Amino acid sequence: MGTDLPVITAGLSLYLKGDANMDEMKKIIVEFAESSKKTKFYFKDIEKAVQKVMPDAKMREIKKACTALINDGTMIYFSTGSSTMYGLKGRGMTEDPE
C-alpha cells in the first residue's frame, strides 16, 4: 500500500505539468495570432508556431489548446466550406454579421 503513494504523486506532478504546458501553448497561440498580419490561420500554421517555441509539443496537445481557446471565447472557428480555419475573436473579418 505504501508503494502506491509515489505513483500517485508522480501522476499528480505529471498532470500539473500538463496544465502548465497547456497554459504556455495557449499563450503562444494567442501571441502568434496577434502578431501575424493574417487574421485567419490553418491548424498547420498554429502547429508550426507552437513547435518553434516548444519543439516536443504534440499535435493533439496543440489541438486541445486551440479547442480550449475557442471554448473560452478567445478564438473562433472560421469555415470556408471546404476547410476550417481559426481566428482571434474580434480581429479581421472573422465575425458573422448580425
N, C-alpha and C positions, 0 to 999 in steps of 0.2 A: 504494500500500500504506500510506503514511503517513496517508492520509485516513481509513482505517478506524478508527484508534485513537480519535479524538474521538467517533465514532459509538458505539463500544463503551463508552467512558467515560460518555457521556450516557445510554446504555441502562442501564448499571450504576447510575448515580445515580438514575434513574427507578425501577429495580427496588427499590433500597434505600428510596426514599421510599415506595413502595407497602407495604413491610413495616412502616414506621413508622406509616402510615395504618391498617394492619390492626390493629396493637397498640393504637392510640388508639381505634379503633372498638370493639374487644373490651372495653377499659376502660370506655368509655361505656355499652355494652350491659349489662355487669355492674353498674355503678353505678345505671343505670336500674332494673334488675330488683331490686336490693337496696333501693332507696329507695321503690319502689312498694308500695302497700297490696295490690295484686293479687299472686297467685302464678303466674298463667299469662298469657301475652301472645300476641296475634296478631302476625304479622310486621309488619303495618302500624303497630302501636303502637311496635315497636322501631325501625322505619324513621324514624318521625316524631321519636323521641327522639334518634337519631343525627343526623338532618338539622337539628335545632335547634342542635346544637353544631357540626356540620360541614355547612354548607348545600350544599356541592358534592359530597357523598358520593352515589355512585350506588347504585341498588337492588342490583345484582349484587355490589358490593363489600361491602355490608352483609350480604347473604345468605351470602357466603363467610366473613365474620367470625362469623356465627351458627353456621355449619357447623363452623368451627374450634373454637368453644367447646363444641359438642356432642362433637366428636371428642376433645377433651382432658378431657371429663368435667365441665366447669363447669356446663353446661346440659344439659337433656334435652328430647326431644320429648314432647308430650302430645297424644294423639289422642282426639277426641270421637266419632270415627266419620265425621263429615261434614267436619271441619276439623282442621288440625294447629296446635297452639299450642306455645309454648316456655315453659320454666320453669327456674328455678335448681335444680340438684340438691340435694335435701335440704330444700327450703323448701316448706311447704304440702303439699297432697295431690297431689304430682307423682310420687311413687314408687309402683310396683306393690307391693302387699302380698305378702310371701313366705310 
